[in-house]
Amino acid sequence: MKYEELGHSGINVSPISLGCMGFGRPNPNFLTWTIPGVDHAQNIIHHALDLGINYFDTANVYTNGDSEEYLGQALRNLGVKREDVVIETKVFFNEDKLSSQAIEREIDGSLQRLGMDYVDVYMIHRFDYDHPIEETMEALNGLVKAGKVRALGASAMFGYQVYNMQRVALENGWEPFSVMQNHYSLIYREDERDLIPVCKQFDISLAPYSPLAAGHLGRPTWQGESERSRVDTVMQKKYDAFEKVDMPIIARVVELARRYGVSMAQIALAWQWAKGIQSPVLGSIRTDHLDDAVAALNVKLSLDDIAYLEELYQPHAVVGALSPGGPERIER
């Protein structure tokens, strides 16, 4: 497995990131398809490590903090050296969002739950319209100077917002963003318009969430048989309105998977890497899903394959980035 640097951070990560959003007790108001026991989560994390995955993504609000606790406890139980893993957590869906006070408060809470002295990547979960960019970037830079954070990242926003925040950081000599976790897959490509080009301009690595579109790119039918397919209302709101325009794309994933003798998920992930994605985030709660994902590293798509997969895409409503005054929700 090949490891590459996130931006100019000096941090090398695996080409797959394990998303830990589903680790913890269910939240009836948001997430019900979770791993409620640390032992199961530990098995997933152990298997990921055995496969060579070193990049783990969580957030202060996933399963009300359980996700961070489970991740930290599992790594300690497994005797993993802190320097051998890359831990990423987030801030925004909390009181006062990205104010300096909130950032300083929330990093301490995350470190306590993780049982760690620092995190490798601290990511802003969304763009904050309520506080000045300068306040946010200076506070984040302060965490780097204090040794609580090694690098910074951002998630799900508009291209001009990333541009403005990155410029503020660079002009003031503050720590810039090294990684972007945006919403991106074969059936959601809106960020190709501006966000992804801006990230490439600043050499910000791309580590998108929902690379398999919550399972839609891993099965030939729209509806799945898993509990998540039945109860995940967030997934339904993200994708169901575009079922008719997305199913023809999914049919082409099926076709290529059969032609190459691989799984649909492997085709969808191979497309991500072919598009320059560094480390897509997989929110897996099964070890065989991780095996399948790692096997996808051996799948190479031709330029004709990529064009064939992309040909039928139609514009979608924005899902992920928040508009001013819009509803605030965790998509990932």
Secondary structure, DSSP 8 states (H G I E B T S, - for coil): ---EE-TTSS-EE-SSEEE-TTBSS-BTTTB-S-B-SHHHHHHHHHHHHHHT--EEE--TTGGGGHHHHHHHHHHHHTT--GGGSEEEEEE-SSTTTTSHHHHHHHHHHHHHHHT-S-EEEEEESS--SSS-HHHHHHHHHHHHHTTSEEEEEEES--HHHHHHHHHHHHHHT---EEEEE-B-BTTB-GGGTTHHHHHHHTT-EE--B-TTGGGGGGSSSSS-SSHHHHH-HHHHHHHGGGHHHHHHHHHHHHHHHHHHTS-HHHHHHHHHHHTT-S--EE---SHHHHHHHHHGGG----HHHHHHHHTT-------SS--TT-------
